[in-house]
Amino acid sequence: MIDIFKTPAEVAKQIGRLAREKRLAKNLSQETLSKHSQVSLGTLKKFEQTGKISLESLLKIALALDALDDFLKVFQLQETYP
């Protein structure tokens, strides 16, 4: 769960750490994920350390980690019931 009092920079760093954990859980090296996602190794390393990355590269990594569908939920309207 993301703490609502975190800054966007802190959330980005946390996303980078979570992506690293997911990569490791799938037994993928950074080099392998870089090849599968078509994101440069330098960009991937920077992302995992700092959370800084372009949206397009983030989505490519998410696709390679089978997590792309999660991004569709970010801005999805939630139905409210009376």
TAHUJO-V926120 format. One record per helix or strand. SS is the DSSP state (hx for helix, st for strand). FROM is the first residue (numbers start at 1). LEN is the number of residues. Records with the same first field share a line. If there is no record, write none. Layout:
BEGIN
SS: FROM-LEN + FROM-LEN
END
This chain:
BEGIN
hx: 8-18 + 30-8 + 41-10 + 55-10 + 68-5
END
